[in-house]
Amino acid sequence: MKYHITTIENAKKILKDGLIASITKNSGLSEKGYIYLFDNKSFIHPVSGIRVDVADDIAKNQLLMSSGESYAMLEIDEQGFKNELEPDKVGELSSLAGCQWKVKQDRINKKYINFFGIYELS
């Protein structure tokens, strides 16, 4: 399983219509035609020793969310992938730890997507 986070409003649309790839290049953050996913885990920062939660790392650094804001997490069954996952090489610690992925695909069918929960950024 892989995971995707988004706003609560967008999660409702995704559960109805499926997860649709980026349609334009977004300020260097996303490439057209890709869907972005991650491993739902935590790891210890190699320098500070602080635990880093991958979902929170993405929420802060890619969705630009602040402490106290909430996001929805979706669980994606890998059977819905039409192509191989590629590492998403961006600047977050979770990317450097090999926890962020992208797949070149127009849409992941809603039958491969489950609501996983709503989380508040600490």
N, C-alpha and C positions, 0 to 999 in steps of 0.2 A: 504494500500500500504506500501511496504517496499522498501528500496533503497540499491544500491550497487555502490561503486566507484572503479575505476580502471584507468589504463592508457588509453589514447585516442586510441592507437593501439589495446589494448585488447578489448575495447568497440566494435570496429568494428567486431571482431571475435565473441564476445558474441551475438551481434545482428544477426549475420549470423547463428551461430551454437547452441545458447542457452548458459546458464550459467552452467558451468561444475564444479563439486565439486573438492576440493583439492585432488590430487592423491597421495601425500606423506605428511608426517609430515614436516612442514616447520619451522625449528629452534624454535619450541615451539610456533610459532605464529598461526598455523592452524593445524587442525586435518584432517587426511585422511577421505574422504567421506562426508565432510561438506561444505555447502555453507554459506557464511557470508553476513549478511544484517544489516541494521540499520534503525532507525526512523529519518527522515529528519526534524530535529528541532534544536533549540538552547535552552540553559538553562543558568541560572546564577550560576557561581561557588559559592559554599556556603561559602568559606573563603574570596576570593579576591573580590567577587562581579562582576567579569568580565564575559561578555557574552561568552559562549563557543558554537561554531557551531559544531555539531556532525560530519558532513562530513569532515570539516577541521581538527578536532581532530584525526580522523582515517587516513587522508592523511599524517599528520605530524608523527604520532606515529606508524602506521602500514605499510604504503607505504613508509615511510621515505622520504617524499617530503619536499622541501625547499620553502621558500617564493618566489613567482613569478612563480613557476611551475604550470602547469595545469593538471586537472584530469577530467575524464568523469563521470557523474552520470547517473545511469540507474534506472528506476522505475520498480518495480517488483510487479505484481498482485498476491495477496495471493492465488488466485484460482490455481496457478501453484505449490503450495506446496503439497507434498504427505504425509508429516509428520508434527507433531507439531513443532512450533518454540521453541527453547531452549535459555535461556539467554546465551550470550557469555561473560563469566566472565574473562575479561582481565584487565590490569592495567589502561587504559585510564579513564579519568573522565566521558566520555560519557557512558562507560560500567557500571561504578559505579552508574550512574544515571538511569540505566535500559533502555538504548537506543540502545544497540547492541545485535544482535541475530544470531543464527546459526540454520540450518536445515539439518538433516541427509538425503541426497538425492543425487543421481548421477548427475542429470541434471535438470534444469528448462527450459522447452521448450521455444523457442524464441517467441512464440505467447503471452507469459505472460510478455514480457520484452519490455519496451519503453525507447527510448533515452530521458533523462530529461534535459541534458545540459552539457556544459563545464564550469568549474569553475577554477579560478586562486586562489592559496593559498596566503593569505595576510601575 
